[in-house]
Amino acid sequence: MEKIRKGDEVIVLTGRDKKRRGTVLQRIDADHVLVEGINVVKKHVKPNPMAGSQGGIIDKTMPIHISNVAIYNPESGKADRVGVKDVDGRKVRVFRSSGAVVGAKA
Protein backbone atom coordinates (compact mmCIF):
# COMPACT_ATOMS: atom_id res chain seq x y z
CA MET A 1 0.00 0.00 0.00
CA GLU A 2 1.30 3.44 -0.92
CA LYS A 3 1.98 5.53 2.16
CA ILE A 4 1.91 8.81 0.22
CA ARG A 5 -0.80 9.23 -2.39
CA LYS A 6 -2.04 11.82 -4.85
CA GLY A 7 -3.91 14.59 -3.01
CA ASP A 8 -2.06 14.18 0.31
CA GLU A 9 -0.63 17.26 1.99
CA VAL A 10 3.08 16.74 2.58
CA ILE A 11 5.92 18.70 4.15
CA VAL A 12 9.44 18.75 2.72
CA LEU A 13 12.14 17.42 5.06
CA THR A 14 15.35 18.31 3.19
CA GLY A 15 16.67 20.52 0.43
CA ARG A 16 16.12 24.14 -0.54
CA ASP A 17 12.34 23.85 0.04
CA LYS A 18 12.74 22.48 3.57
CA LYS A 19 9.71 23.04 5.89
CA ARG A 20 7.43 24.04 3.00
CA ARG A 21 4.08 22.31 2.51
CA GLY A 22 2.29 21.33 -0.65
CA THR A 23 -0.18 18.89 -2.16
CA VAL A 24 0.93 15.82 -4.08
CA LEU A 25 -0.11 16.32 -7.71
CA GLN A 26 1.17 13.03 -9.12
CA ARG A 27 3.15 9.89 -8.36
CA ILE A 28 5.85 9.76 -11.06
CA ASP A 29 7.02 6.27 -10.09
CA ALA A 30 7.47 4.28 -6.90
CA ASP A 31 10.17 6.65 -5.61
CA HIS A 32 9.23 10.13 -6.90
CA VAL A 33 6.31 12.50 -6.40
CA LEU A 34 5.33 15.83 -7.93
CA VAL A 35 4.42 18.35 -5.20
CA GLU A 36 2.60 21.59 -5.97
CA GLY A 37 4.94 24.59 -5.66
CA ILE A 38 7.92 22.52 -4.48
CA ASN A 39 11.18 22.00 -6.41
CA VAL A 40 10.30 24.61 -9.05
CA VAL A 41 13.07 25.24 -11.59
CA LYS A 42 13.59 27.58 -14.54
CA LYS A 43 13.43 25.66 -17.82
CA HIS A 44 14.63 27.07 -21.14
CA VAL A 45 12.22 26.02 -23.90
CA LYS A 46 12.80 26.28 -27.64
CA PRO A 47 9.91 27.57 -29.72
CA ASN A 48 8.02 24.99 -31.76
CA PRO A 49 5.85 26.58 -34.45
CA MET A 50 4.43 23.20 -35.50
CA ALA A 51 2.95 22.68 -32.02
CA GLY A 52 2.19 26.38 -31.58
CA SER A 53 4.35 26.71 -28.47
CA GLN A 54 6.30 29.86 -27.78
CA GLY A 55 9.88 29.69 -26.58
CA GLY A 56 11.31 31.30 -23.47
CA ILE A 57 12.01 30.59 -19.83
CA ILE A 58 9.24 28.82 -17.92
CA ASP A 59 8.83 27.67 -14.32
CA LYS A 60 8.48 23.91 -14.11
CA THR A 61 7.75 21.71 -11.09
CA MET A 62 10.22 18.84 -10.95
CA PRO A 63 9.81 15.52 -9.11
CA ILE A 64 11.16 15.10 -5.59
CA HIS A 65 12.23 11.83 -3.98
CA ILE A 66 9.62 10.34 -1.68
CA SER A 67 12.17 9.98 1.15
CA ASN A 68 12.49 13.77 1.25
CA VAL A 69 8.81 14.37 2.07
CA ALA A 70 6.60 13.31 4.95
CA ILE A 71 2.84 13.43 5.30
CA TYR A 72 1.54 16.46 7.21
CA ASN A 73 -0.56 15.82 10.33
CA PRO A 74 -3.02 18.72 10.77
CA GLU A 75 -3.73 17.77 14.41
CA SER A 76 -0.14 18.18 15.56
CA GLY A 77 0.94 20.62 12.84
CA LYS A 78 4.05 18.54 12.14
CA ALA A 79 5.34 15.90 9.78
CA ASP A 80 4.30 12.37 10.67
CA ARG A 81 4.99 8.80 9.69
CA VAL A 82 2.29 6.58 8.23
CA GLY A 83 1.33 3.07 9.24
CA VAL A 84 -1.25 0.62 7.94
CA LYS A 85 -4.00 -0.78 10.15
CA ASP A 86 -6.81 -3.25 9.44
CA VAL A 87 -10.18 -1.59 10.18
CA ASP A 88 -13.42 -3.46 9.47
CA GLY A 89 -11.70 -5.86 7.09
CA ARG A 90 -9.98 -3.21 4.99
CA LYS A 91 -6.55 -1.64 5.25
CA VAL A 92 -6.38 2.07 6.08
CA ARG A 93 -3.49 4.47 6.55
CA VAL A 94 -3.03 5.85 10.07
CA PHE A 95 -0.73 8.43 11.64
CA ARG A 96 1.91 6.73 13.78
CA SER A 97 1.86 9.42 16.48
CA SER A 98 -1.88 9.52 17.17
CA GLY A 99 -3.35 6.47 15.45
CA ALA A 100 -5.91 8.63 13.63
CA VAL A 101 -6.91 7.67 10.11
CA VAL A 102 -5.15 9.69 7.38
CA GLY A 103 -7.57 11.91 5.47
CA ALA A 104 -10.51 11.35 7.83
CA LYS A 105 -12.64 14.40 8.50
CA ALA A 106 -12.75 15.28 12.19
C-alpha positions in Angstrom: 0.0 0.0 0.0 1.3 3.4 -0.9 2.0 5.5 2.2 1.9 8.8 0.2 -0.8 9.2 -2.4 -2.0 11.8 -4.8 -3.9 14.6 -3.0 -2.1 14.2 0.3 -0.6 17.3 2.0 3.1 16.7 2.6 5.9 18.7 4.2 9.4 18.8 2.7 12.1 17.4 5.1 15.4 18.3 3.2 16.7 20.5 0.4 16.1 24.1 -0.5 12.3 23.8 0.0 12.7 22.5 3.6 9.7 23.0 5.9 7.4 24.0 3.0 4.1 22.3 2.5 2.3 21.3 -0.7 -0.2 18.9 -2.2 0.9 15.8 -4.1 -0.1 16.3 -7.7 1.2 13.0 -9.1 3.1 9.9 -8.4 5.8 9.8 -11.1 7.0 6.3 -10.1 7.5 4.3 -6.9 10.2 6.6 -5.6 9.2 10.1 -6.9 6.3 12.5 -6.4 5.3 15.8 -7.9 4.4 18.4 -5.2 2.6 21.6 -6.0 4.9 24.6 -5.7 7.9 22.5 -4.5 11.2 22.0 -6.4 10.3 24.6 -9.1 13.1 25.2 -11.6 13.6 27.6 -14.5 13.4 25.7 -17.8 14.6 27.1 -21.1 12.2 26.0 -23.9 12.8 26.3 -27.6 9.9 27.6 -29.7 8.0 25.0 -31.8 5.9 26.6 -34.5 4.4 23.2 -35.5 2.9 22.7 -32.0 2.2 26.4 -31.6 4.3 26.7 -28.5 6.3 29.9 -27.8 9.9 29.7 -26.6 11.3 31.3 -23.5 12.0 30.6 -19.8 9.2 28.8 -17.9 8.8 27.7 -14.3 8.5 23.9 -14.1 7.8 21.7 -11.1 10.2 18.8 -10.9 9.8 15.5 -9.1 11.2 15.1 -5.6 12.2 11.8 -4.0 9.6 10.3 -1.7 12.2 10.0 1.1 12.5 13.8 1.2 8.8 14.4 2.1 6.6 13.3 5.0 2.8 13.4 5.3 1.5 16.5 7.2 -0.6 15.8 10.3 -3.0 18.7 10.8 -3.7 17.8 14.4 -0.1 18.2 15.6 0.9 20.6 12.8 4.1 18.5 12.1 5.3 15.9 9.8 4.3 12.4 10.7 5.0 8.8 9.7 2.3 6.6 8.2 1.3 3.1 9.2 -1.3 0.6 7.9 -4.0 -0.8 10.2 -6.8 -3.2 9.4 -10.2 -1.6 10.2 -13.4 -3.5 9.5 -11.7 -5.9 7.1 -10.0 -3.2 5.0 -6.6 -1.6 5.2 -6.4 2.1 6.1 -3.5 4.5 6.6 -3.0 5.9 10.1 -0.7 8.4 11.6 1.9 6.7 13.8 1.9 9.4 16.5 -1.9 9.5 17.2 -3.3 6.5 15.5 -5.9 8.6 13.6 -6.9 7.7 10.1 -5.2 9.7 7.4 -7.6 11.9 5.5 -10.5 11.3 7.8 -12.6 14.4 8.5 -12.8 15.3 12.2 
